[in-house]
């Protein structure tokens, strides 16, 4: 939903992500890693999300399965 996307893009805008947005070929989805020093300076978090490419692949798969 929009609130979650706002949180994700805020993490990127605040330069909290420690990796660029990456593409996982087995999951066919984008993700990135980030650190939030206000919570735990040593913890790395990972965010998976859908974008236009991952959604297109999911829609195409659903259509090919007749669902």
N, C-alpha and C positions, 0 to 999 in steps of 0.2 A: 504494500500500500504506500501511499504518498509519504506518510510519516517515517516509515522505515527507509525509503529512498532518501529522504532528507537527512536522516542520521548517517547513512552510508556516504553521501556526498559531502557532508560536513567533515567526516573523518578524512576524506581525500583533500578537501579544501584546506583543512588545518594542518595538512602534511603529516598526519599521524601514521599514514601507511608507510610501511617499511619495504614494501615491494610495489612494483608497478602492477597494474591489473594484468593478470595472467589468464591463459586459456588452458583448461584441462581437457585433453583430447578424449580421455575415457569417459568423463562425465559430461563432456560437451557443454561446459559452463565456465563463466569467468569467476575469478576469485582474486582476493588480495589479502595480505597479512598486514596487521597494524599493531601498534603498541599505544596503550593509554597510560601514561605515567601517573595520572591522577588516581588511578585504580591500583596498578601494580607495575612498577618500573621494569620488572624482569619478565613479565608475561606477554607472549605474542598471541594475538587473536587472529582468527581467520574468518573472512566473510565470503560467502558464496552467494551469488545473485544471478538473476536472469537479465539478459540484454536482448536486443533485437535479433542477434544471431542465434542465441540459445533458444529463444522462444520460437523462432522460425523452424529450427530443427525439431522441436517438440511438436509443433503443429503439423509438420510434414509427416512425422512418425505416426501421430494419432490418425491423420487422414489415411495413411497407407494401411493402417490396421482397421480402418472402417469405424473408428470411434470419434 
